[in-house]
Amino acid sequence: MSLLISWGILSDIKTKTDNLPADPASQALTASTAQASNIKNQTDKLAGATPMTGSATQNWQSAESDVVSIGNVGTRNKVHDLSLNIVNLVGAVITVRLYKKVNGTERKVYEQSFNAATNPPGLPIINGTWATHDIIRVTLQSNSPADNGKAVDYDCMLEAMS
């Protein structure tokens, strides 16, 4: 059996191979460098934003009051941790609430009560991941007038999603 290839087919093969780079492996590495840069940009976000830490002093017994607002309107974030420190409070019923917009309207999405005498002073309010594209508002209320004017500390870790 003989293999006969016409001059036209040989000419087509030559035309196609003449357009290949001299070193195809280097072209693949160039594409991989661009891809690696994109991957690095995405994985750099995994380190998270600078932690949000601070303190709020309110009249906690007089009314439910804001501790902190997390995030920004139109900015997608993952909230990995939100901890509150109630070491300065003495109330038997300290209620923490989280609010966020659901279909454009702010709604209460979390509520839990703690006792300053029996619960640890550090409260892990968000211990996992919450995604948000708006603001999460954190409030606190106490049943003790002795808690008015006392500081509540917060610590929060965010990761940008975009």
VOGU-3710 file (C-alpha; in Angstrom, 3 decimals, decimal comma):
1> mslliswgil> 0,000/0,000/0,000  1,366/3,355/-0,884  0,506/6,725/0,542  -0,066/9,317/-2,112  -0,608/12,928/-1,065  -1,501/15,445/-3,672  0,509/18,630/-4,147  -2,565/20,673/-3,082  -2,804/18,908/0,286  0,938/19,316/0,859
11> sdiktktdnl> 0,648/23,012/0,034  -2,226/23,409/2,548  -0,198/21,657/5,255  2,829/23,868/4,580  0,697/27,045/4,738  -0,750/26,035/8,098  2,592/25,067/9,616  4,326/28,214/8,356  1,965/30,264/10,585  2,954/28,441/13,753
21> padpasqalt> 5,392/30,167/16,136  8,967/28,904/16,165  8,548/27,934/19,844  4,868/27,015/20,515  5,634/26,255/24,182  6,599/29,899/24,844  3,292/31,081/23,387  1,439/28,771/25,762  3,452/30,151/28,691  2,594/33,727/27,685
31> astaqasnik> -1,089/32,879/27,824  -0,541/31,127/31,150  1,150/34,223/32,596  -1,955/36,300/31,858  -4,144/33,610/33,365  -1,875/33,396/36,409  -2,177/37,152/36,884  -5,978/36,891/36,872  -5,861/33,998/39,336  -3,519/35,969/41,623
41> nqtdklagat> -5,876/38,957/41,571  -8,764/36,732/42,625  -6,868/34,856/45,338  -5,456/38,077/46,804  -9,040/38,918/47,775  -9,175/35,796/49,947  -6,934/37,535/52,467  -9,899/39,756/53,235  -10,164/43,460/53,764  -8,617/45,246/56,721
51> pmtgsatqnw> -10,572/44,126/59,798  -13,307/46,484/60,965  -12,799/47,087/64,667  -14,173/49,708/66,950  -16,461/50,548/69,768  -19,912/52,062/70,135  -21,243/53,828/73,214  -25,011/54,222/73,376  -27,863/54,251/75,843  -28,503/50,552/75,293
61> qsaesdvvsi> -31,396/50,254/77,720  -33,255/53,361/76,583  -33,742/51,999/73,059  -32,377/49,573/70,524  -29,252/51,311/69,211  -26,765/50,831/66,396  -23,443/49,150/67,142  -21,996/49,131/63,613  -23,004/49,079/59,947  -21,119/46,605/57,776
71> gnvgtrnkvh> -20,673/46,968/54,011  -21,712/49,522/51,423  -24,647/49,937/49,070  -23,909/48,169/45,781  -20,694/46,523/47,015  -20,632/42,746/47,214  -18,901/41,363/50,308  -18,694/38,180/52,291  -18,836/38,722/56,053  -16,841/35,884/57,624
81> dlslnivnlv> -16,915/36,982/61,245  -18,666/39,492/63,474  -17,879/39,386/67,171  -19,178/41,702/69,871  -17,652/42,301/73,291  -20,235/42,929/76,038  -17,790/42,828/78,951  -18,939/46,305/80,098  -22,628/45,362/80,221  -24,555/43,856/83,118
91> gavitvrlyk> -28,040/43,258/81,678  -29,760/39,908/82,064  -31,291/40,304/78,585  -28,972/41,748/75,960  -30,557/41,420/72,528  -28,480/41,614/69,359  -30,260/42,107/66,034  -29,022/42,189/62,437  -30,886/43,995/59,673  -30,314/43,913/55,934
101> kvngterkvy> -32,260/44,817/52,832  -34,327/42,060/51,298  -35,720/43,065/47,909  -34,997/46,714/48,697  -36,588/46,843/52,166  -34,601/46,607/55,410  -35,683/43,535/57,378  -34,622/41,990/60,664  -32,761/38,817/59,667  -31,285/37,752/63,018
111> eqsfnaatnp> -32,134/38,194/66,693  -30,596/36,542/69,733  -30,575/37,392/73,432  -27,688/36,921/75,830  -27,150/37,298/79,574  -24,066/39,345/80,513  -23,685/37,378/83,746  -23,808/33,879/82,244  -22,692/34,210/78,604  -19,046/34,826/77,728
121> pglpiingtw> -18,245/38,479/77,064  -17,160/37,741/73,470  -20,179/36,937/71,309  -19,709/35,343/67,855  -22,707/36,899/66,097  -21,668/35,879/62,565  -19,472/32,796/62,627  -19,481/31,579/59,044  -20,175/33,440/55,839  -22,928/35,896/54,983
131> athdiirvtl> -22,988/37,424/51,525  -24,247/40,963/51,130  -24,501/43,596/48,427  -25,715/46,262/50,799  -25,384/47,244/54,438  -25,846/44,900/57,395  -26,898/46,978/60,400  -26,039/45,586/63,840  -28,050/46,748/66,866  -28,073/45,983/70,565
141> qsnspadngk> -30,542/46,539/73,384  -30,233/45,814/77,098  -32,828/45,484/79,836  -30,565/47,224/82,401  -30,349/51,015/82,820  -26,821/50,431/84,183  -25,785/49,615/80,594  -26,579/53,108/79,319  -23,411/54,943/78,290  -21,311/51,744/78,245
151> avdydcmlea> -19,043/50,758/75,343  -19,635/47,682/73,185  -16,664/46,627/71,045  -16,952/44,960/67,651  -14,627/43,099/65,312  -15,568/42,111/61,777  -13,829/40,390/58,827  -14,916/41,109/55,239  -13,893/39,681/51,884  -14,589/41,559/48,664
161> ms> -16,489/39,507/46,109  -15,856/41,580/42,987
//
